[in-house]
Amino acid sequence: MKQNRLILAFRFGCIALFSLICLNGHAQNQPKSLKRIIIDAGHGGTDPGAKGKYSTEAAVSLAISLKLEDYIRQSLPDVEVVMTRTTDLFSSVVEKAKFANQAKGDLFVCIHTNSAGPLKKKELIGYVNKTYYVKKGGKKRKVTRKVPNYKTTYSPNPARGTETYIYGVGKSDERKEVADDMVDEMVEKLDSVSERQIKELNKNADPTRSMMASLLTQQYFQRAASLALTIEEEFKNAGRISREAKQRPKGIWVLQAVAMPAVLVETGFLSNPEDEDYLNSEAGQKEICEVITKSLIRYKFSLENQQKNNVK
């Protein structure tokens, strides 16, 4: 009996290993060309996002996104562009992620604007007498002592420039769930794995599925990181202040919930008067779209080169 259980365990292990090899090969050989980009204009409708002196994040993000759509169509005619919104409409991040996944995009690009709160300065301007009472031995005694007196002032935050965010790899349950769903789709498409093997994999090889989901997550992360670095490099080349590509594991749920590489571009600070004027100008929006489009061209070229090298 014990021997039978060992044989059965060995068979399940072989099935799991074989399936993992097949899944891994399928993942590595997925088409890496860029066919469909989802453009998400941040906020909208009842959610204006960050506010400047005269403009909102929702309005500026939409204006830039609509221009970016045209730039991509002209520069990459073989790439389909899908917009999460084209008007002043609110959709939750859950709805946006669901929309992007149903559209089966190859890349998700969020367009946002940034904001920074005023700087707080606390300055000692002298001392004042403070009187209070202390109780000792059942009697109250009046005490006066000097305490520091501070003056608090606020000044505009000078922060300006661009930032491009990606999700924090390995820190998102949402991302793992999405990747696990992708494994389901990949398993169904594998001709080299029999129906019986698929059933055994689903029943007995949870660790294998977990490894596959992790592999997909890593691939998304690497591609997103590559694009984020490229975008910030192109902003520097254009003369913008770059605050670099960054990971932010919390606060950008939608990046973690889409089944594709994803970046969020903070195009400037509405809290900075110079940046706000730039973000609302035709020249500024044009430059932003040119930078992002150049980055997408480089990203697509890189993916296609990888695909050619894998074929060789």
C-alpha positions in Angstrom: 0.0 0.0 0.0 2.8 2.4 1.0 4.6 1.5 -2.3 1.4 2.3 -4.3 1.2 5.7 -2.6 4.8 6.4 -3.5 4.2 5.4 -7.1 1.1 7.6 -7.3 3.0 10.5 -5.7 5.8 10.1 -8.2 3.4 10.1 -11.1 1.7 13.2 -9.9 5.1 14.8 -9.5 6.1 13.9 -13.0 2.8 15.3 -14.4 3.3 18.5 -12.4 6.9 18.8 -13.6 6.0 18.1 -17.2 3.1 20.6 -17.0 5.4 23.2 -15.5 7.9 22.8 -18.3 5.2 23.1 -20.9 3.7 26.2 -19.2 7.1 27.8 -18.7 7.9 27.3 -22.3 4.6 28.7 -23.4 5.1 31.7 -21.1 8.6 32.4 -22.4 7.4 32.1 -26.0 4.3 34.3 -25.7 4.2 36.9 -28.5 6.2 39.8 -27.2 5.1 42.2 -29.9 3.0 45.2 -28.9 -0.4 44.8 -30.5 -2.9 46.6 -28.1 -2.3 49.4 -25.6 -4.8 50.5 -23.0 -4.6 54.2 -22.2 -6.2 55.3 -18.9 -6.8 59.0 -18.3 -6.7 59.2 -14.5 -9.7 60.2 -12.4 -12.7 61.9 -14.1 -16.3 62.8 -13.4 -17.0 63.1 -9.7 -13.3 62.5 -9.0 -11.3 65.5 -10.1 -8.1 64.2 -8.6 -5.4 66.8 -7.8 -6.2 70.4 -8.1 -4.0 73.4 -9.2 -4.8 77.0 -9.2 -7.1 76.8 -12.2 -7.1 73.1 -13.5 -7.8 69.6 -12.3 -5.9 66.3 -12.7 -9.0 64.7 -14.4 -9.1 67.4 -17.1 -5.4 67.6 -17.8 -5.0 63.8 -17.8 -7.8 63.4 -20.3 -6.5 66.1 -22.6 -3.0 64.5 -22.7 -4.5 61.0 -23.1 -6.6 62.0 -26.1 -3.5 63.6 -27.8 -1.4 60.5 -26.9 -4.0 58.3 -28.6 -3.5 60.3 -31.9 0.3 60.2 -31.5 0.4 56.5 -31.0 -2.0 55.8 -34.0 0.3 57.9 -36.2 3.6 56.6 -35.0 2.6 53.0 -34.5 -0.2 52.3 -37.0 0.0 48.5 -36.4 -0.8 49.0 -32.7 -4.4 49.3 -31.5 -5.2 51.9 -28.9 -8.1 51.4 -26.4 -9.1 54.2 -24.1 -10.7 53.6 -20.7 -12.4 57.0 -21.1 -12.7 59.7 -23.7 -15.0 62.1 -21.8 -15.2 63.5 -18.2 -16.5 60.2 -16.9 -15.8 58.4 -13.6 -15.0 54.7 -13.4 -13.6 53.0 -10.4 -10.2 51.3 -10.5 -12.0 48.0 -10.3 -14.0 48.8 -13.4 -10.9 50.1 -15.2 -8.9 46.9 -14.4 -11.8 44.7 -15.5 -12.2 46.7 -18.8 -8.4 46.4 -19.5 -8.4 42.7 -18.9 -11.4 42.1 -21.0 -9.8 44.1 -23.8 -6.8 41.8 -23.5 -4.3 44.6 -23.8 -0.5 44.0 -24.0 0.3 47.2 -22.1 -1.6 49.5 -19.6 -0.5 53.1 -19.5 -2.1 55.4 -16.9 -1.8 59.2 -17.4 -1.9 61.3 -14.2 -0.7 64.6 -12.8 1.0 65.0 -9.4 0.5 67.3 -6.4 2.5 68.2 -3.3 1.2 69.8 -0.2 2.7 73.1 1.1 5.8 73.1 3.2 5.3 73.6 6.9 7.9 75.6 8.9 7.9 75.9 12.6 10.0 78.8 14.0 10.8 79.7 17.6 9.9 83.4 18.2 10.3 83.6 21.9 8.9 82.4 25.2 5.6 83.1 27.1 4.6 82.5 30.6 2.2 79.7 31.3 0.4 79.4 34.6 -1.0 76.1 35.8 -1.8 74.4 39.1 -0.2 71.4 40.8 -1.7 69.4 43.7 0.6 68.4 46.5 -0.4 67.1 50.0 -4.1 67.8 49.3 -3.4 71.5 48.4 -3.3 73.3 45.1 -0.3 75.4 44.2 -0.1 78.0 41.5 3.0 77.6 39.3 4.2 79.8 36.4 6.9 78.8 34.0 8.2 79.9 30.6 7.3 77.8 27.6 8.6 78.2 24.0 6.3 80.1 21.5 6.4 78.9 17.9 5.1 80.5 14.7 4.0 78.1 12.0 4.1 79.3 8.4 3.3 77.5 5.1 5.0 78.0 1.7 4.3 76.5 -1.7 6.0 73.2 -2.3 8.7 73.6 -5.1 8.3 69.9 -6.2 8.0 69.6 -10.0 8.9 67.2 -12.8 7.9 63.7 -13.8 7.7 60.3 -12.1 6.8 56.9 -13.6 5.4 54.2 -11.3 5.2 50.5 -11.5 3.7 48.1 -9.0 5.9 46.5 -6.2 6.7 43.0 -7.3 5.9 40.2 -4.9 3.7 42.5 -2.7 0.3 42.2 -4.3 -2.4 39.6 -3.8 -4.4 41.1 -6.6 -1.5 40.7 -9.0 -1.1 37.0 -8.0 -4.8 36.3 -8.5 -4.6 37.9 -11.9 -1.6 35.9 -12.9 -3.3 32.7 -11.6 -6.2 33.5 -14.0 -3.7 33.8 -16.8 -2.3 30.4 -16.0 -5.8 29.0 -16.4 -6.0 30.5 -19.9 -2.6 29.2 -20.8 -3.4 25.7 -19.6 -6.5 25.6 -21.8 -4.4 26.5 -24.9 -1.7 23.9 -24.4 -2.0 21.2 -27.1 0.9 19.2 -25.7 -0.8 18.5 -22.4 -3.6 16.0 -22.4 -7.0 16.7 -20.8 -6.2 14.1 -18.1 -2.9 15.8 -17.3 -4.6 19.2 -17.1 -7.1 17.7 -14.6 -4.3 16.2 -12.5 -2.5 19.5 -12.6 -5.5 21.4 -11.4 -6.2 18.8 -8.7 -2.7 18.0 -7.4 -0.2 20.7 -8.5 -1.1 23.9 -6.7 2.6 24.6 -6.1 3.2 24.3 -9.8 0.4 26.8 -10.6 1.8 29.2 -8.0 5.3 29.0 -9.6 3.7 29.7 -13.0 1.8 32.7 -11.6 5.0 34.0 -10.1 6.8 33.6 -13.4 4.2 35.7 -15.2 4.3 38.3 -12.5 8.0 38.6 -12.8 7.7 39.0 -16.6 5.2 41.8 -16.2 7.4 43.5 -13.7 10.5 43.3 -15.9 8.7 44.7 -18.9 7.0 47.5 -16.9 10.3 48.4 -15.2 12.0 48.6 -18.6 9.3 50.9 -20.0 9.2 53.1 -16.9 13.0 53.6 -17.1 12.7 54.4 -20.8 10.0 57.0 -20.2 12.0 58.8 -17.6 15.1 58.7 -19.7 13.2 60.3 -22.6 11.8 63.0 -20.3 15.4 63.8 -19.3 16.4 64.0 -22.9 13.5 66.5 -23.5 14.8 68.7 -20.7 12.2 67.9 -18.1 13.1 67.3 -14.4 12.9 63.6 -13.8 12.1 62.2 -10.4 12.9 58.7 -11.7 11.0 55.5 -12.2 9.7 54.1 -8.9 8.0 51.2 -7.3 5.0 51.9 -5.1 3.4 48.7 -3.7 0.5 50.6 -2.1 -1.8 53.2 -3.5 -1.9 52.2 -7.2 -4.3 49.3 -7.1 -5.1 49.3 -10.8 -1.4 48.6 -11.7 -1.6 45.4 -9.7 -4.9 44.2 -11.0 -4.3 44.3 -14.8 -3.1 41.2 -16.5 -0.4 42.9 -18.5 2.7 45.1 -17.9 1.5 48.5 -16.5 3.0 51.9 -15.8 1.6 55.1 -14.3 3.1 58.4 -15.6 2.9 61.4 -13.3 3.4 64.1 -16.0 4.0 67.0 -13.6 2.9 68.8 -10.5 -0.3 70.9 -10.6 0.7 72.3 -7.2 3.7 74.0 -8.9 2.7 77.1 -10.9 5.3 76.5 -13.7 4.4 72.8 -14.0 0.6 73.7 -14.1 1.1 76.2 -16.9 3.3 73.6 -18.8 0.7 70.8 -18.3 -2.1 73.0 -19.6 -0.2 74.3 -22.6 -0.3 72.9 -26.2 3.5 72.8 -26.3 3.7 71.0 -23.0 1.1 68.4 -23.8 2.7 67.9 -27.2 6.1 67.3 -25.7 4.6 64.8 -23.1 3.0 62.8 -25.9 6.1 62.8 -28.0 8.2 61.5 -25.0 5.7 58.7 -24.2 5.3 57.7 -27.9 9.1 57.6 -28.4 9.3 55.4 -25.3 6.6 53.0 -26.6 8.5 52.7 -29.9 11.6 51.8 -28.1 9.7 49.3 -25.9 8.1 47.7 -28.9 11.4 47.4 -30.7 13.0 45.8 -27.7 10.2 43.2 -27.4 10.5 42.3 -31.1 14.2 42.0 -30.8 13.8 39.6 -27.9 11.3 37.6 -29.9 13.7 37.3 -32.9 16.5 36.2 -30.6 14.3 33.5 -29.0 13.5 32.2 -32.5 17.2 31.9 -33.4 
